[in-house]
């Protein structure tokens, strides 16, 4: 265990987790990947209360250990890498701590704002995937990344209940979640702590957009950690499809501006077909990412997931993707209508030409 320097007499024990995720391809074939690496299926998350298989992955991600990562500060992080079938790779590093609130807040601020974990981790991920390229379907040239931090406190001085801890240390918890070293205003603290959720009197989760605070046992925190990880993979996927659709729509607008005139409209058929194919692919891929996990009977986990996804912005990006899919569908219909109009005009011109030819020969007295 790494011991962080103590400044006060308020001991805390727990683990800091850094989640770094990359969108690497449209699909990862886990069966191929499992044969090419030492990856194994991850265990299904435990839930509260202990109800077996209440939260299930449709296709559980594969996981394998990583070498120790040593930061410039000397901190040694143990980690693992997970592979999701919808093309996301997730890296999780752990740092156990036994410290005080002040030191933990300093660590949170440094990790969130000063260390570029994605830059440190991306070469490691690329090296792992280099040996398993056959498992990657339509790999991306550039990778989008997301990072997220979890501060899991399993023991606090005096063993307070969750409500007592939040009441006594609300300011510190808010600063951890924000990664801020300065005192926050009462209004900002209240905004952060409004995202608190608890099942038992002894546990609490406070979720922010780039970090979360957990007060729970190791087993109890497992579900929250996996749901936070899953929500961040969703955010990453919807960010990717938002950027993809933005580029597609820009290209379609440029094409429509360039293709003016009857002949250009005639050529819209192939462009419309390509656009519709992309739309179907995006809808299928987003649906796969959206339905990768199921809540069979555990309503608390479902509420925790909804809170986490809302706080980190999944619904916002999901709505952006839905709006752009609707816009793209409208453009597809417009392009089809333009093609149909040009085809109808061509047919009308053809009929008129045939009539003119028949009239010409009729007046000349020669049968056609």
C-alpha positions in Angstrom: 0.0 0.0 0.0 1.3 3.4 -0.9 1.1 5.8 2.1 0.3 9.4 1.4 1.8 11.9 3.8 -0.5 12.7 6.6 -1.2 16.3 7.6 -3.9 15.9 10.2 -5.2 13.3 12.6 -8.2 12.2 10.4 -7.2 8.9 8.9 -8.9 7.5 5.7 -8.3 4.2 4.1 -9.3 3.2 0.6 -8.3 3.3 -3.0 -8.0 5.9 -5.7 -8.9 4.6 -9.2 -8.1 6.2 -12.6 -10.3 5.0 -15.5 -8.8 5.7 -18.9 -10.8 4.6 -21.9 -10.4 4.6 -25.7 -12.7 4.1 -28.7 -10.5 1.9 -30.9 -12.8 0.3 -33.5 -16.4 -0.5 -34.4 -16.3 -3.9 -32.8 -13.9 -6.1 -30.9 -14.3 -9.8 -31.6 -13.8 -11.1 -28.0 -13.5 -14.7 -29.1 -10.5 -13.9 -31.4 -9.0 -11.5 -28.8 -9.2 -14.2 -26.1 -7.2 -16.5 -28.2 -4.6 -13.9 -29.0 -4.1 -12.6 -25.5 -4.3 -13.7 -21.9 -7.6 -12.0 -21.4 -10.4 -13.7 -19.5 -14.1 -12.8 -19.0 -14.7 -10.4 -16.2 -16.9 -11.6 -13.3 -20.4 -10.3 -13.2 -20.7 -7.4 -10.8 -22.1 -8.0 -7.3 -25.1 -6.0 -6.4 -26.9 -4.7 -3.3 -28.5 -6.5 -1.7 -26.9 -9.9 -2.6 -29.1 -11.0 -5.4 -27.3 -13.3 -7.9 -27.1 -12.1 -11.5 -29.2 -9.0 -11.0 -26.8 -7.0 -13.2 -25.5 -8.7 -16.2 -23.4 -7.9 -19.2 -24.9 -9.1 -22.5 -21.3 -9.9 -23.5 -19.0 -9.6 -20.6 -15.8 -7.7 -21.3 -12.4 -9.5 -21.3 -9.8 -8.4 -18.8 -6.1 -9.0 -18.3 -3.5 -7.5 -15.9 -1.1 -4.6 -16.8 2.4 -3.9 -15.7 2.9 -1.5 -12.8 2.7 2.2 -13.9 5.2 4.5 -12.1 4.3 8.2 -12.1 6.8 11.0 -11.9 5.8 11.4 -8.3 6.9 7.9 -7.5 3.4 6.5 -7.1 3.2 2.9 -8.3 -0.1 2.0 -9.8 -1.4 -1.5 -10.4 -3.8 -1.9 -13.2 -5.8 -4.0 -15.6 -7.2 -3.6 -19.1 -10.7 -4.5 -20.3 -12.0 -5.1 -23.8 -15.6 -4.4 -24.6 -17.2 -6.0 -27.7 -18.5 -2.6 -29.0 -14.9 -1.3 -29.6 -13.9 0.3 -26.3 -10.8 -0.5 -24.3 -10.8 0.5 -20.7 -7.8 0.8 -18.5 -8.1 0.9 -14.7 -5.2 1.8 -12.3 -5.5 1.5 -8.5 -3.6 3.3 -5.8 -4.4 2.2 -2.2 -4.1 5.0 0.4 -4.1 5.5 4.1 -4.1 9.3 4.6 -6.1 12.4 5.6 -8.6 14.5 3.8 -6.2 17.3 3.0 -3.7 15.0 1.3 -6.4 13.1 -0.5 -7.7 16.4 -1.9 -4.2 17.3 -3.1 -3.9 14.0 -4.8 -7.3 14.3 -6.5 -6.5 17.8 -7.9 -3.1 16.6 -9.2 -4.5 13.5 -10.8 -7.5 15.2 -12.4 -5.9 18.3 -13.7 -2.1 17.8 -13.9 -1.5 14.2 -15.1 -2.3 13.3 -18.7 -3.2 9.7 -18.1 -4.5 9.1 -21.7 -1.1 10.2 -23.1 0.7 7.8 -20.6 -1.6 4.8 -21.3 -2.4 5.0 -25.1 1.0 3.5 -26.1 0.4 0.6 -23.8 -3.0 -0.1 -25.3 -1.7 0.2 -28.9 1.0 -2.3 -28.0 -1.5 -4.8 -26.6 -3.8 -4.4 -29.7 -0.9 -4.7 -32.1 -0.8 -8.4 -31.4 -4.6 -8.8 -31.8 -5.4 -6.8 -34.9 -7.5 -9.6 -36.3 -10.0 -9.0 -33.4 -10.5 -5.4 -34.5 -13.4 -4.7 -36.9 -12.9 -1.4 -38.8 -10.2 0.1 -36.5 -10.2 3.9 -36.1 -7.1 5.9 -37.2 -7.4 8.3 -34.3 -8.8 7.4 -30.9 -11.1 9.4 -28.7 -10.4 9.0 -25.0 -12.2 9.6 -21.7 -10.8 9.6 -18.2 -12.6 9.4 -14.9 -11.5 9.1 -11.3 -13.0 7.3 -8.3 -12.1 8.0 -4.7 -13.2 5.0 -2.7 -13.1 5.4 1.1 -13.8 2.1 2.9 -12.8 3.3 6.4 -13.1 6.7 8.0 -12.2 7.7 11.6 -15.1 6.9 14.0 -16.9 4.7 11.4 -19.6 7.3 10.7 -22.7 6.5 8.9 -23.0 7.8 5.3 -25.2 10.7 6.3 -22.9 11.7 9.2 -19.9 11.6 6.9 -21.5 13.7 4.3 -22.7 16.2 6.9 -19.3 16.4 8.6 -17.2 16.3 5.4 -19.4 17.6 2.7 -16.9 20.4 1.7 -14.0 17.9 1.4 -16.2 15.4 -0.6 -17.3 18.2 -3.0 -13.7 19.2 -3.5 -12.6 15.6 -4.2 -15.4 15.3 -6.8 -14.5 18.6 -8.4 -10.7 18.1 -8.1 -10.4 21.5 -6.6 -8.0 22.6 -3.9 -9.9 25.8 -3.0 -12.9 26.0 -0.8 -16.1 25.8 -2.8 -19.1 28.0 -2.3 -22.1 26.6 -0.3 -24.1 26.6 -3.5 -21.5 24.6 -5.4 -21.1 22.1 -2.5 -24.9 21.6 -2.5 -24.9 21.1 -6.3 -22.3 18.3 -6.0 -23.9 16.6 -3.0 -27.3 16.6 -4.7 -25.9 13.7 -6.7 -25.6 11.5 -3.6 -27.2 8.1 -3.6 -27.2 5.5 -0.8 -28.7 2.0 -0.3 -27.7 1.2 3.3 -27.0 3.8 6.1 -23.4 2.8 5.9 -22.7 3.6 2.2 -22.9 6.5 -0.2 -21.9 7.5 -3.7 -21.5 11.1 -4.8 -21.1 11.3 -8.6 -19.7 14.1 -10.6 -19.0 14.7 -14.3 -15.3 13.7 -14.1 -14.9 12.0 -10.7 -16.9 10.2 -8.0 -16.7 9.6 -4.3 -17.6 6.2 -2.8 -18.0 5.4 0.9 -18.5 1.7 1.1 -16.8 -1.7 1.6 -14.7 -3.3 -1.1 -17.4 -5.7 -2.1 -20.1 -3.0 -1.9 -18.3 -0.6 -4.1 -17.7 -3.1 -6.8 -21.1 -2.6 -8.5 -20.7 1.2 -8.4 -17.2 1.1 -9.9 -18.3 -1.2 -12.8 -21.4 0.9 -13.5 -19.4 4.1 -13.5 -17.0 2.4 -15.9 -19.8 1.3 -18.2 -21.4 4.7 -18.2 -18.1 6.3 -19.3 -17.8 3.7 -22.1 -21.2 4.8 -23.3 -20.2 8.5 -23.2 -17.1 7.7 -25.2 -19.2 5.8 -27.8 -21.8 8.5 -28.2 -19.0 11.1 -28.5 -17.5 9.1 -31.3 -20.8 8.8 -33.2 -21.5 12.5 -32.6 -18.2 13.4 -34.3 -18.8 10.8 -37.1 -22.3 12.1 -37.9 -21.1 15.7 -37.8 -18.5 14.9 -40.5 -21.0 12.9 -42.6 -23.6 15.7 -42.4 -21.0 18.3 -43.4 -20.0 16.2 -46.4 -23.7 15.8 -47.4 -24.4 19.5 -47.2 -21.3 20.2 -49.4 -22.4 17.6 -51.9 -25.9 19.0 -52.1 -24.5 22.5 -52.7 -22.3 21.2 -55.4 -24.8 19.0 -57.2 -27.2 21.4 -58.7 -29.0 20.9 -61.9 -31.0 17.9 -63.3 -28.0 15.7 -64.1 -26.5 16.2 -60.6 -29.8 15.2 -59.1 -29.7 12.0 -61.1 -26.4 11.2 -59.5 -27.8 11.6 -56.0 -29.1 8.0 -55.9 -25.7 6.4 -55.1 -24.9 9.1 -52.5 -28.3 8.6 -50.8 -27.7 4.8 -50.7 -24.3 5.3 -49.0 -25.8 7.7 -46.5 -28.6 5.3 -45.6 -26.1 2.5 -45.2 -24.0 4.6 -42.7 -27.2 5.5 -40.8 -28.2 1.8 -40.4 -24.6 1.0 -39.2 -24.6 3.8 -36.6 -28.0 2.9 -35.3 -27.0 -0.7 -34.9 -23.7 0.2 -33.2 -25.3 2.7 -30.8 -28.0 0.2 -29.9 -25.3 -2.4 -29.1 -23.4 0.1 -26.7 -26.7 1.2 -25.2 -27.9 -2.3 -24.3 -24.6 -3.9 -23.3 -25.8 -4.3 -19.7 -29.1 -5.4 -18.2 -30.7 -4.8 -14.9 -32.8 -7.9 -14.2 -34.3 -7.1 -10.8 -31.9 -4.7 -9.0 -33.6 -1.3 -9.0 -30.9 0.4 -6.9 -28.3 -0.4 -9.5 -30.6 0.9 -12.2 -31.0 4.2 -10.3 -27.3 4.4 -9.7 -26.6 3.9 -13.3 -29.1 6.5 -14.4 -27.6 9.0 -11.9 -24.1 8.3 -13.2 -25.0 8.5 -16.9 -26.8 11.8 -16.3 -24.0 13.3 -14.3 -21.3 12.5 -16.9 -23.4 13.6 -19.8 -24.5 10.3 -21.6 -28.1 11.5 -22.2 -26.8 14.8 -23.7 -24.6 13.1 -26.3 -27.2 10.4 -26.9 -29.7 13.1 -27.7 -27.2 14.8 -30.0 -26.6 11.6 -31.9 -30.4 11.0 -32.1 -30.9 14.5 -33.5 -28.2 14.1 -36.1 -29.6 10.7 -37.1 -32.9 12.4 -37.6 -31.3 15.1 -39.7 -29.4 12.6 -41.7 -32.6 10.6 -42.3 -34.4 13.8 -43.5 -31.5 14.5 -45.9 -31.7 10.9 -47.2 -35.4 11.4 -47.9 -34.6 14.8 -49.6 -32.0 13.2 -51.8 -34.3 10.3 -52.8 -37.0 12.8 -53.6 -34.6 14.8 -55.8 -33.6 11.7 -57.6 -37.2 10.6 -58.1 -38.0 14.1 -59.5 -35.1 13.9 -61.9 -36.1 10.4 -63.0 -39.7 11.5 -63.5 -38.6 14.5 -65.5 -36.4 12.2 -67.6 -39.3 9.9 -68.3 -41.6 12.8 -69.2 -39.0 14.1 -71.6 -38.6 10.7 -73.1 -42.3 10.3 -73.7 -42.5 13.8 -75.3 -39.6 12.9 -77.6 -41.3 9.7 -78.6 -44.5 11.6 -79.4 -42.7 14.2 -81.4 -40.9 11.5 -83.4 -44.3 9.8 -84.1 -45.8 13.1 -85.2 -42.9 13.9 -87.4 -43.2 10.6 -89.3 -47.0 10.9 -89.3 -46.9 14.3 -91.1 -44.3 13.0 -93.6 -46.5 10.1 -94.4 -44.1 7.4 -93.3 -44.8 4.9 -90.6 -42.5 4.9 -87.7 
